[in-house]
Amino acid sequence: MLPALFGRLYPALDALGCAYEIVFVNDGSRDKSPALLREQFQRRPDVTRVVLFNGNYGQHMAIMAGFEYCRGARVVTLDADLQNPRRRSASCSRRWTRATTTWARSA
């Protein structure tokens, strides 16, 4: 999943033409995710941050950790399973630049 996510997410965000960062939170998975995240950080350290948990503390704690480590003023949360269309992130970003309040909903 992660290589596919990397292949879609970074080009989509690069195309926006604005500053961004991606904070990955690994919730203690014992697969190859930590190694893949380390490699991605080495490829794109300018925009990539990685938080590694030593156990699975649940989605809520993972999201809260991402909020704690992000430095930006706007946050979009995504799961690594590619359920969220990347174009929705771009749409939200364009709306944020035009308004002080943004409402988001799932379609």
N, C-alpha and C positions, 0 to 999 in steps of 0.2 A: 504493500500500500504506500509506504513512504516514498519510494522512488517515483511512483505515479503522481503523488501529491507534489513533490518537488518540481517535477516536469510541467505541471500545470500552474502551480501557484506563483512561482517566481516570475515566469514570463508574463503572467497576467498583471502582477503588481509592477513589474518593470515598465509595462506599457502605459501605466497611469501617468508616468512622468513626474512623480512627486516622491518625497522621502517616505520611507516605510521601514518597519522592522517586523520580523516574524519571531515570535517566542513559541518554541515547541516545549511542551511539558510531557515528559514520559513518566507515566504513573506506575513505574516498577515492573514493566513488562520484561520478560526474560527471553525474548526473542532477539533478533538482530537490531532492533530499533535503536538502542544506545549507540552502537557502532555506526549505523547509518546517519544518525543525527550528528555524531562527531565529524564524520566525513563531510556532511553538508555544511557544518559550521566552518570547517577548514576551507571549503570552496567559496563560501560567501560570508566571511566573518563581519563584513560591514553591515549586514542587514539581518543576521541570524543570531538568535540567542537560544540557549538550551537549558532547561531545568530538568534534572533527573531525580526522581523520587526513589527511595530504597524499598518501597512497597506500594501496593495499590491502595490508595486512600479515597478513591472514588472520583467521579467526574467533577463534583462541586469543588473539592480541594484542588484538583488540577487546574480548573478555571481560575480559582482564587489565586493560585500561585502564578499563573500567567499574568493576571492583573497586577500582582505585586512586582513582577519583574519587568513589565512593559514600561517604556519611557514616553510613549506617544500620548497625544491628547484624545485620539479616537481608537477604539478597540472593536475588532470583529472576531468572534470566536468561531472556530471551525473544528470539526472532528476530522481525523486523518482518513476516514473511510470514503471520502469524496462525495458524501451525501449532499453537501452544500454547493450549489453552482457558483463557480468563481466569478461569474459575471455579476452576481448579486453583490459581491464585495465591491466591485467597481462602481456599480449603481449607487450603493450607499455612500461611497467616497465622493462621488460627484454631488450628491445631495448635501453632504456635509459642508462642501465648499460654498454652497449657495444659501444655507440656512443656519440658524443658531440652534434649532431643535430638529431632530430627525426621528421619525417614527418608522420602525421596521416591522414587517410582518412576513410570515411564510405564505407562499402562494400555493 
